[in-house]
């Protein structure tokens, strides 16, 4: 088949061709070379500073192409999340140049008004899965992969072996993009234990290779994880944020321990004092616990004894109203500390001058403590 010499056309003819073809084809064409992108960007069908209407209409494939262009031309970095669950997938967030957004839409948001966020995801599906949509072939590097464009945000890739597909896609995108963060989301429910462990193992190896950056971790149904999975996720791993979703009728594993800047647990009824003591986190938020004032006394005793040394902020929901006098009364067998009472807080000062400041609430179940050196 003869090739059409598009780049050799006179500029006016080139411009007319670009203006007459579909925007998705323009994005694909723009990836062929920098020279082609410069010529395209000189027309009204530019791939830079896209209008809001164009951005709203982008397909998942368009978003992938724009992310590549932004990486090549503007050294824009991409956020990626590796999702290990019943559905293996990779999710991406990146920013592209666009028309300035109204300032009112950007208040409280760190994104500059001229940048627009693009989100898309790559699903790893079995070739036998029933997925609505037209199947087509899509090139990822040197590999042609059957895909179905499921929605504006989702590309379903089809594989005989989904674990192999996840490995191939992960490797491809890690070489394709520059990343701000590589995060991971884990849910062992309805997964094959051995396959779950193997795919998780390779992702953790990737996180460990990026020692200059700490990643975020999201965990659902942590109570279902085997000890080997927990060891893999948390042993010798330091995270920026860990968000865990507990279960109303299950306990956290006794051997659970983690290290992060912040640990947040929702539905923390199964989260125990032992779990807290085993964790090395700066900030701990626990929502919906089964803990009592008596447990808070034990927390303070451990702190007075020199434990919980990484803790700076602890905030949790008790199953009863927080009563500061009940908590402090339990410290009567401890010496070497002093109290500083104020209207809205009480400070406990250790012998080494470290200070735990407990907020004194008015009929609330929230216990909140900050620790200062």
N, C-alpha and C positions, 0 to 999 in steps of 0.2 A: 504494500500500500504506500502510495506517495505521501510524503509529509508536506504539510502546508507551511511555507516559509513566513510565518507571522512576523517574526522580528525584523525581517528584511523589507517589510512593507514600508512605504512612505508613512510618515507620522500621521497624516490626516486619515489615511486608509486604516492604519493600525487602530487609531482612536475610534473609528466607526465600528470596527469589528468588536472592540472591547465593550463599547456602549450597547451593542446589539445582542450580546450573549448573556446567559444567566449568571447571576451573581455567584452562585456556587462554582461555576466553571471558571470564573475570574479568580476566586480564591485558590483553586487547584493550579491554575496557570501561574499565579504569582509565586508559587513554591518552586518553579522550575529554575529560576536564577535571580540574582539581585538586579541585573539589567532589566529583565522583564518586569520586576516589581516597580522599578523606577519609572518605566514607561507607563505602566498601568496607573501608578499614582499620579501621573501628570494628566490623567483623564478624569471625567466626572464619575467614573466607576472605580474610584480609588479603593484600595484595601486598607487605607489609613483613615483615622478620624471618622469612623462610620457613624451614620445617623442613627438616632434611637430606633427608628422604624426598621432599619436594616438589622440592627442588633437583636431586636425582638423577634425577627423572623428567621434567625439563624438556625440551621439544622445541627444535629450532633456532629455530623461530618464537617460542616462549615466551622464549628467551634474548634474542632481538632486542628483544622488547617490554619485558622487564625492564631491559635496558641503556638503553632510552629513558626508562623511569620513573626509574631511578637518575640519569640525566643531568639530567632536569627537576627532580626533587625534592631531590636531594642533591648536585647539581653534580659528580657522580662522573665522572671522566675515563676514557676508553677507550683501550686500546692497539690500534693497527691496523697490519697488515703488508700491503703491496702486493706481490703475488707475480706476477712476470713469468717465465713458463716455458711449456712446452707447454700447461699448464692455467693460464689466467688466473684469479686468485681474490683475494679480500680476506679476511683472517683477523682476528678480533677477540678481545680479552680484556678483561673488565671485572669489577668486584667488586660484589656485592650484599649487603645486610644479611641476616643469617641467625642461627640459633641458634648460640651459641658452640661452636666446635670444641674437642675435647680439646687441652689444651696440648701433649701429646706429639706431636700431628700438626703443630704449628706451630713446633716447635723448629728453629732454623736457617732459618726462613722469616720474611721481613719483613712478611707479611700478618697484620693483627690477627686474633685468634681469632674475632671476630664477623663477619668478612667472608669471603665465599665467592667463589671465582673461577669465572666463566662463560667458556666458550670456544665460539665458533661461527664458521662461515665461509660466505662467499657465493661460489659458483663461477659463472663465466661460461662457459656452454656454448652450442654451436650448437643450433638448433632441430632439426637432423638427427641429433644425438647419440642413441645408444641408452642410456637411463638407466632403471633399474628404479624403479617407483613410480608413484603416481597424479599426473597433471598437474592443477594448479589455478591460479587467478589470484591474484596477490598485489600489493597496492598499494605502490608506492614513490613517495611524494610524489603527484604528479598522474598518474603513469604506472601502468597495469595491466600486469604482466609475468607471462607463464606461468612457473611454477616446479614443481619436483619436490622434496619434502622427502626427501632421500636417506637421512639418518641423524639421530640426535639432535643432531648437530653441524653438519650440512651442508644448506644450501639451494642447489639448482641452479637458476639463472636461465637461461632459454632465449631465444636471440637469432638473428635472421637474420644479423647482423653482430656478431661477438663483440668486435671492437675498439671498436665503438660502445657495446656493452653495458658493457664495462669502464669506458669513459669516463663513462657515465651513472651507474653504480653508485658509482664513486669520487666523483663530484661530489655525489651524493645523501648519502652517508654522511659526507663531510667537512662538510656543512652540518648534518647531523642531530646529530652527537656533538661533545662537547668531548674533545680528545685529549691524553693524556700524551705519547705518542710516535707518530710515523708512521715506520715502518721499511719496508725494501724487501728483497725476496729475488729473486734473478735466476738463471736457468738457461737459456742460449741453446740447449741441445740440442733438436733436432727442432722448431725454430721457424722461421717465415718471417723472413728477415733484415730486410726492409724494415718489416714489421708490428711485429716485435719492437722495432726502433729507434723507431718512432713512438709506441707505447704507453709505452715507457721514457722517452721525451723528456718527455711530459706529467707523468709521475710525478716525475721529477727537478725539473721546474719547481715542483711542489708543495713538495718538500723545500726548495728554495732560497727559497721564499716564507716559510718558517718559520725565519727567521734566529736567533730566540731559542733554538732547540733544535737540538742535533745528533742525527742519526738513526743507527740501526744498519743495517748492510748485510751481507747474506749472499749469497755468490756461489758457484755451482757451475759446473764446466766453464769456468772463466775462459779457458782456452786456446782455446776456440772463439769467443771474442768478437772481433768486428771492431774495428779501430782506432777507428772512429767511436763504437762502443758504449763502449769504454774511456774515450775522451775525455769522453763524456756522463756516465759514472758518476763519474769521478774528477777531471776538470779543474775547478778552483775549487770543489771540494766538500770539506767537513770533516765527518768522521763521528765518532761516539762510539766504536763498535766496528765492525770489519770482520772477518768470518769467511769465509774462502775455502776451498773444497775443490779441491785440485789433482787431477792425473791421473797415474797411475804411469808412463805412457809419453809424456807431453807436457810441453813446457817452457812456463813462463809467458812471455807476450809481453815482448820486450825493452823496449818502451816503457811497460810497466806502472809506474805510480807512484801513490801514494795519500797521504792525510793523515788521521790519526785518532789518538784516544787509545790504541787498542789494535788491533793487527793479529794475527790468528791464522790460520795456514794449516795445514790437515791434508793429508797426502800431498803434502808440499812438495818432492818430488824434482825438480820442474821449476823451483823457486824459486832464483834465482841471486844472486850477490853484487851484480850490477848492479841487480836488483830491490830489494834491501835499501838500497842507496845512494840510489836514487831515491825512497824512501819517507820521509815525514816523520811518524813515529809515536813516541809515548812508550814504548809497550810492544810488543814483537814476540815472538810465540811461533811457532816453526816445528817441525812434527812430521813426522819421516820425510824428512829432507833427504838430499842427496848430498854435503853439505859435509864438509870434512876439517879437520884441525888446521892445515894450510897456509892454508886459506881463512880460518880464525879469525885467523891472523897478519895477513892482508891487512885484515881488519875492524879490527883494532887499529891498523894503520898508517894507515888512513883516518881513524880517530878521532884519532890523534895529530896528523894533518895538519889537524885542524879540521873534519872532516866528521862526519856523523851527529849533529849538534848537538841535534836534538830527542829523540834516543834516551835513555831512562832505564833500560829493562830489555830485555835480549835473552836469550832462552832457546830453545835448539834442540837437535835430535838430530843428532849426527854419524853418519857411516857407519863410524866407527872409534872406539876408546876415546879419550876426551879426555886429551891429554898436555900438561900446562901447560908443562913445560920445553921441549918441541918448539915450542910456540907462541911462547914468550918468546925462544927462540934466534933466531927469524926477525926479531926487532926490533933486532938488533945494529947495523944500519945507521942506526938512528934515535937522535938525541940530544935533550937537553932534557927528559927525563923521568926519574923515579926509581921504584924498586920498594919496596914495604913488604910483607914476607912474614910471614904468620901461619900457624897450623897448618891452618886450614880455608879460607883465602883468600889471594889475592895482590892487592895494590892497585897500579895503575899511575897515577902522579901526573904530569899534564902541567905544562908551564911556567906555565899560567894557574891552576894549583891544582885543576883539575877532576880527579876521581878515578874510575877504572874499577876496580871490585872484582869479581874473578873467583873464583867458588867453586871450590875444589880438591876434586873428588870422588874417590871410591875405586873405580877400575875401572868407570867408567860412560861412556856415550856422550853424556851431556848436557853442553853448554856453557852456562853461566849467568853473566851479567855485569850488574851494576848500576852506573849512572853517577851521581855526586853532584857538585854544583857546589861 
